[in-house]
Amino acid sequence: MNGGNYGSVRNRYATRPFSMLKLLQKSPSQIVRPDIPFFHVGRLLGPPSFWDFSGDTAAFDGLLDYHGNIQVALWVQGDQVEVRRVGVRMWTAPSGIPEPKQGKMKYAPRRYVQFDGFEPGLALGAAKTLLDSASITYTEVAVSNASETAVKLVLPNQTELEFFMMAGQPALASVHAYSEREGA
């Protein structure tokens, strides 16, 4: 059996970086995104750091696996396992108070998130400026519940930027891209 094709496909996926801007745009060139077969994503990410069976494990829906700072929720669509949600956690709370993660963020061994300006702890106004310059529309939503989230920027493509209060101002804490499929 010739393994040449598998190696070239694997290398093609492995060389593509995880880009925050492409995730926000739901770009087809972004491999780790909702609504694609997990087969493609799994080859890039490798084994998860841990699994969280948060849903009905018999149905497999709601399964989260963590690859460094990236969370991938999976679900069964027909006869295939697909990505339902991709989340990037950009905060930590070593002292009990949320603060931005520092340094590079891994999503796979020797692979790092390309922030494209959407750095952990980015101020709300700066995030709006970046979205405007990329021609990405959004709606600002103030959140007043028991969660850490103070403000969300909701994009029309089922993507959200969440801002926690950090150092007295709303700061970028996480990004979530959800499936656009009905029932997801």
PLY file of the C-alpha trace (Angstrom):
ply
format ascii 1.0
element vertex 184
property float x
property float y
property float z
element edge 183
property int vertex1
property int vertex2
end_header
0.00 0.00 0.00
1.33 3.41 -0.95
1.09 6.01 1.83
2.04 8.93 -0.43
-1.46 10.36 -0.79
-2.20 10.24 2.92
1.06 12.01 3.75
0.45 14.82 1.26
-3.13 15.33 2.50
-1.96 15.29 6.12
0.79 17.80 5.35
-1.64 20.07 3.47
-3.87 20.30 6.56
-1.00 20.49 9.02
0.55 23.55 7.39
-2.55 25.74 7.67
-2.58 27.94 10.77
-5.56 28.48 13.03
-6.54 32.08 12.23
-8.89 34.08 14.45
-9.88 36.33 11.54
-10.70 33.37 9.31
-12.75 31.82 12.14
-14.72 35.06 12.49
-15.26 35.20 8.72
-16.12 31.46 8.60
-13.60 31.21 5.79
-13.58 27.87 3.89
-9.77 27.91 4.10
-10.01 27.70 7.92
-9.87 23.96 8.63
-11.05 24.15 12.26
-14.60 25.53 11.89
-18.18 24.40 12.41
-20.13 22.34 9.88
-17.27 20.24 8.53
-16.55 16.55 9.15
-14.46 15.98 12.25
-12.28 13.65 10.18
-10.56 16.67 8.59
-10.25 18.61 11.84
-9.01 15.62 13.83
-6.09 15.08 11.46
-4.92 18.62 12.07
-5.50 18.76 15.82
-4.33 15.29 16.79
-5.43 13.63 20.04
-7.41 15.87 22.41
-6.00 16.94 25.74
-9.23 15.62 27.34
-12.85 14.74 26.53
-15.95 16.12 28.24
-19.03 13.93 27.80
-21.46 16.70 28.66
-24.44 15.32 26.73
-26.04 11.96 26.08
-22.96 9.83 25.49
-24.98 7.16 23.70
-26.00 9.71 21.06
-22.51 11.33 21.04
-24.09 14.78 20.65
-22.69 17.49 22.87
-19.25 15.89 23.14
-16.50 18.44 23.70
-12.87 17.72 23.13
-10.14 20.12 24.09
-7.02 20.71 22.02
-4.93 23.08 24.08
-6.86 26.36 24.05
-9.38 25.24 21.42
-12.66 23.52 22.28
-14.44 21.52 19.60
-18.03 20.32 20.14
-19.06 17.36 18.01
-22.42 16.00 16.91
-23.75 13.28 14.67
-25.19 14.49 11.37
-26.52 11.57 9.33
-23.77 8.95 9.29
-20.98 11.40 9.99
-19.46 13.14 13.04
-19.26 16.89 12.42
-17.95 19.92 14.24
-20.82 21.79 15.92
-18.93 24.55 17.72
-15.37 25.85 17.89
-14.40 27.88 20.93
-11.19 29.70 21.79
-10.71 30.33 25.51
-8.49 33.38 25.94
-8.65 33.87 29.71
-7.44 32.26 32.89
-8.22 32.86 36.57
-5.26 31.76 38.71
-6.32 34.10 41.53
-10.06 33.63 41.01
-10.38 36.80 38.93
-10.40 36.49 35.12
-7.33 37.79 33.33
-6.09 37.46 29.73
-3.87 34.51 28.87
-0.30 35.55 28.21
2.00 34.40 25.44
1.38 32.03 22.56
-1.68 29.78 22.58
-1.34 26.23 21.24
-4.09 24.39 19.39
-1.99 21.34 18.46
1.56 20.19 19.17
3.95 22.86 17.84
1.00 24.80 16.32
-0.12 28.19 17.61
-3.20 30.38 17.20
-2.69 33.27 14.78
-4.55 36.10 16.54
-4.75 38.56 13.62
-5.02 41.37 16.18
-7.77 39.66 18.25
-5.43 39.12 21.20
-6.55 37.91 24.65
-7.71 40.91 26.68
-8.30 43.14 23.63
-10.43 46.15 24.59
-14.00 46.24 23.26
-13.40 49.40 21.21
-10.29 47.93 19.60
-12.18 44.74 18.69
-14.92 46.81 17.03
-12.27 48.68 15.04
-10.71 45.39 13.85
-14.13 44.02 12.84
-14.98 47.25 11.01
-11.67 47.21 9.14
-12.35 43.59 8.06
-15.89 44.61 6.94
-17.47 42.22 9.46
-20.81 43.42 10.81
-21.78 42.82 14.43
-24.38 43.62 17.05
-23.28 44.65 20.54
-25.24 42.98 23.33
-24.86 43.93 27.00
-25.10 40.86 29.23
-26.53 41.18 32.71
-26.64 37.73 34.24
-24.56 35.71 36.67
-21.91 34.80 34.09
-18.55 36.53 33.75
-19.57 37.88 30.34
-20.27 41.64 30.34
-20.63 42.27 26.59
-20.97 40.14 23.45
-20.35 41.10 19.87
-22.67 38.88 17.84
-21.83 38.36 14.17
-24.50 37.42 11.62
-22.78 34.07 10.89
-23.43 32.43 14.30
-20.14 33.67 15.79
-19.73 35.56 19.06
-16.93 37.42 20.77
-17.34 37.44 24.56
-15.88 40.16 26.76
-15.32 39.79 30.50
-14.61 42.65 32.86
-10.83 42.59 33.24
-8.80 45.44 34.71
-11.98 47.54 34.93
-13.02 47.30 31.26
-14.64 44.77 28.92
-11.80 42.68 27.47
-11.86 39.85 24.92
-12.15 36.54 26.79
-13.42 34.01 24.24
-14.64 33.47 20.71
-17.29 30.92 19.75
-18.26 29.89 16.23
-21.47 27.83 16.15
-23.00 25.64 13.48
-25.38 27.34 11.07
-27.32 24.12 10.49
-30.89 23.85 11.66
-31.17 21.90 14.89
-27.55 22.39 15.86
0 1
1 2
2 3
3 4
4 5
5 6
6 7
7 8
8 9
9 10
10 11
11 12
12 13
13 14
14 15
15 16
16 17
17 18
18 19
19 20
20 21
21 22
22 23
23 24
24 25
25 26
26 27
27 28
28 29
29 30
30 31
31 32
32 33
33 34
34 35
35 36
36 37
37 38
38 39
39 40
40 41
41 42
42 43
43 44
44 45
45 46
46 47
47 48
48 49
49 50
50 51
51 52
52 53
53 54
54 55
55 56
56 57
57 58
58 59
59 60
60 61
61 62
62 63
63 64
64 65
65 66
66 67
67 68
68 69
69 70
70 71
71 72
72 73
73 74
74 75
75 76
76 77
77 78
78 79
79 80
80 81
81 82
82 83
83 84
84 85
85 86
86 87
87 88
88 89
89 90
90 91
91 92
92 93
93 94
94 95
95 96
96 97
97 98
98 99
99 100
100 101
101 102
102 103
103 104
104 105
105 106
106 107
107 108
108 109
109 110
110 111
111 112
112 113
113 114
114 115
115 116
116 117
117 118
118 119
119 120
120 121
121 122
122 123
123 124
124 125
125 126
126 127
127 128
128 129
129 130
130 131
131 132
132 133
133 134
134 135
135 136
136 137
137 138
138 139
139 140
140 141
141 142
142 143
143 144
144 145
145 146
146 147
147 148
148 149
149 150
150 151
151 152
152 153
153 154
154 155
155 156
156 157
157 158
158 159
159 160
160 161
161 162
162 163
163 164
164 165
165 166
166 167
167 168
168 169
169 170
170 171
171 172
172 173
173 174
174 175
175 176
176 177
177 178
178 179
179 180
180 181
181 182
182 183
